């Protein structure tokens, strides 16, 4: 296998012909941004005029940039969960959704919380069982 010999004027691996790089602000994008930013007040005035004259696109553009989007929020709901087991409580949540007392989103969040509680309870029970087994089978 032959290796290619680099000419004496070629850049070596890791070297750069322009170690300091291009000066900031000299690229085409930077020039375009500078040209636009110089006319931003004029552009905003034009957009505002169009929006006030009924241009829905201009109004939408202005509102999207100026006002944060609204998010739906479920109101807090007081709910007593009858029953002593997690299964009974889960069934109570499903009943509340069916009766219209809870929104499906709120119900899903509660069912998820009950499921998480079930996993935590299971881990606590397993830890207690392991501790009891270790205590009874410990070598003395």
C-alpha positions in Angstrom: 0.0 0.0 0.0 1.4 3.4 -0.9 1.0 6.5 1.1 0.2 9.7 -0.6 2.9 12.3 -0.1 1.6 15.8 0.7 3.0 18.8 -1.2 5.2 21.0 0.9 2.6 23.8 0.9 -0.3 21.6 2.1 -1.8 22.0 5.5 -0.8 19.4 8.0 -3.5 17.5 10.0 -4.7 19.8 12.8 -3.4 23.0 11.2 -5.6 25.8 9.8 -4.8 28.3 7.1 -6.8 30.8 9.1 -6.2 30.2 12.8 -8.2 33.2 14.0 -11.1 32.4 11.7 -13.5 34.7 10.0 -14.2 38.0 11.7 -17.6 38.1 13.4 -20.3 39.9 11.5 -18.7 39.5 8.0 -20.8 36.7 6.8 -23.9 37.0 4.6 -26.3 36.1 7.4 -24.8 38.7 9.7 -25.1 41.3 7.0 -28.8 40.4 6.4 -29.5 40.5 10.2 -27.9 43.9 10.5 -29.9 45.2 7.6 -33.2 43.9 9.1 -32.4 45.1 12.6 -31.8 48.6 11.4 -35.4 48.7 10.0 -37.2 46.9 12.8 -39.2 49.9 14.1 -40.3 50.6 10.5 -41.3 47.0 10.0 -43.2 46.9 13.3 -45.1 50.0 12.4 -46.1 48.6 9.0 -47.1 45.3 10.6 -49.2 47.1 13.2 -50.9 49.2 10.6 -51.8 46.1 8.5 -53.0 44.3 11.6 -55.2 47.3 12.6 -56.6 47.4 9.0 -57.8 43.8 9.3 -54.9 41.7 8.1 -55.4 38.6 10.2 -51.9 37.2 9.4 -50.2 40.4 10.6 -52.3 40.5 13.7 -51.5 36.8 14.4 -47.8 37.3 13.9 -47.8 40.3 16.4 -49.9 38.5 19.0 -47.8 35.2 18.8 -44.7 37.2 19.5 -46.1 39.5 22.2 -48.5 37.4 24.2 -47.7 34.1 25.8 -50.0 31.2 24.7 -52.8 30.4 27.1 -52.8 27.0 28.6 -55.9 25.2 29.9 -56.0 24.7 33.6 -58.3 22.2 35.4 -59.8 23.8 38.5 -59.0 22.1 41.8 -61.5 19.5 42.8 -62.3 18.3 46.3 -62.7 14.6 46.3 -63.1 12.1 49.2 -62.0 8.6 48.1 -63.9 6.0 50.0 -62.5 2.6 50.7 -59.4 1.4 52.4 -57.7 -0.4 49.5 -56.0 1.2 46.5 -58.3 -0.8 44.2 -61.4 0.7 45.9 -60.0 4.2 45.6 -59.2 3.6 41.9 -62.8 2.5 41.3 -64.0 5.6 43.2 -62.0 7.8 40.8 -63.5 6.0 37.8 -66.9 6.4 39.3 -66.3 10.2 39.7 -65.3 10.5 36.1 -68.4 8.6 35.0 -70.6 10.8 37.1 -69.0 13.9 35.7 -67.5 15.0 39.0 -64.0 14.8 37.6 -62.6 15.5 34.1 -60.9 12.6 32.3 -57.6 14.4 32.6 -58.0 14.8 36.4 -59.0 11.2 36.7 -56.1 10.0 34.7 -53.7 12.0 37.0 -55.4 10.5 40.1 -55.2 6.9 38.7 -51.5 7.5 37.9 -50.9 8.8 41.5 -52.7 5.7 42.9 -50.6 3.5 40.7 -47.4 5.2 42.0 -48.6 4.8 45.5 -49.2 1.1 44.9 -45.6 0.7 43.7 -44.2 2.5 46.7 -46.3 0.4 49.0 -45.2 -2.7 47.3 -41.5 -1.7 47.7 -42.1 -1.0 51.4 -43.8 -4.4 51.9 -40.9 -6.2 50.1 -38.3 -4.4 52.2 -40.1 -5.4 55.4 -40.3 -9.0 54.2 -36.6 -9.1 53.3 -35.7 -7.6 56.7 -37.9 -10.2 58.5 -36.3 -13.0 56.5 -32.8 -11.7 57.2 -33.6 -11.5 60.9 -34.9 -15.1 61.1 -32.2 -16.6 58.9 -29.3 -14.6 60.2 -26.2 -16.6 61.2 -25.3 -16.0 64.8 
